[in-house]
Amino acid sequence: MILAGYGARVIRVEPSGSKAGSLDVIPLEGLLRGKELVRIDLKDPAGLAGFLALADRADVVLDGFRPGVTARLGIDPPSLRRRNPRLVTCSITGYGGEGAGSGDAGHDLNYLASAGILDLLTPSGELPRAPALQLADLAGALHATIGILSALRHRDRTGEGLHVDVSMTDAALFLAILPMAFRTAGLGFRAGESWLAGGLACYGVYRCADHGRLAVAALEPRFFRAFLGVLGLEALAPRQYLPDGQERLREAISSRLMEHPLPWWIAAFEGVDACVTPVLSFDEALEHERFHGRGQLYREDGDLLLDVVARLRDS
């Protein structure tokens, strides 16, 4: 979907007689946008020949099979590149193309659990919940896109294709680059305790009088001073990073914000550089002018669909 959004011609190969999506309970039509669909039985000699004819003319062949499946079908990356040396191949798997457990079945929740991400997202002592976002799947897609584009650049320089091996578990672990940096420095990183995970009062979510929510990310002192200035709590600025004063600081901020409803605070912070934003519901976010003004969302047959994120401009 990402590559199609940037202008690539994408042909999705599905088994003969299959439906467009592998899970009937999930509406996948939006993910299929921009893709052409062909149905091929790869176990049939005629179907295999048809697929190989497509691969011979392609720039990239991307697969999401478990390791070993493409070899059994006769369409593994080495075989395809022997026919088309300029071809870039990419395999997205749960645990990588080789190594311990590489052939195991899994879904996003398994990859997040295996990478320690579920633990990082959960306050100590609580049972992890399945996130609403498929973080490993999305991270894997982004790394696959980057790898494919890098391999195409290599192909343009050398004339030779490469294979891109993407593990969604590896991609999920990459999301923990900051906790890993803390760990390398000998510091702990726990949800609800570490600086950027609920440990600092200047970096968190607060309720207002109407139960509306404000996201406060006034991490730098100048932002925190501006934030406290709106609250009339400027005298608390020196406590921003004091380890022993975070709970008292959080209580003072919370108590002040509970004096007025969310719209009142939104108006109060208008034009103030303090890294303060309302917590929008998903529906509210989809209607926000920030996305529509950038053309990020558009309507097609009455549906809201995501466009590609980056903008390619000539100036």
Secondary structure, DSSP 8 states (H G I E B T S, - for coil): -HHHHTT--EEEEE-TT--SSS-TTS--GGGGTTEEEEE--TTSHHHHHHHHHHHHH-SEEEE---TTHHHHHT--HHHHHHH-TT-EEEEEESS-SSSTTTT----HHHHHHHTTHHHHTS-TTS-----SS-HHHHHHHHHHHHHHHHHHHHHHHHS---EEEEEHHHHHHHTTHHHHHHHHTT----TTTSGGGTTSTTEEEEE-TTS-EEEEE--SHHHHHHHHHHHT-GGGGGGTT-GGGHHHHHHHHHHHHTTS-HHHHHHHTTT--S-EEE---HHHHHT-HHHHHTT-EEEETTEEEE--SS-----
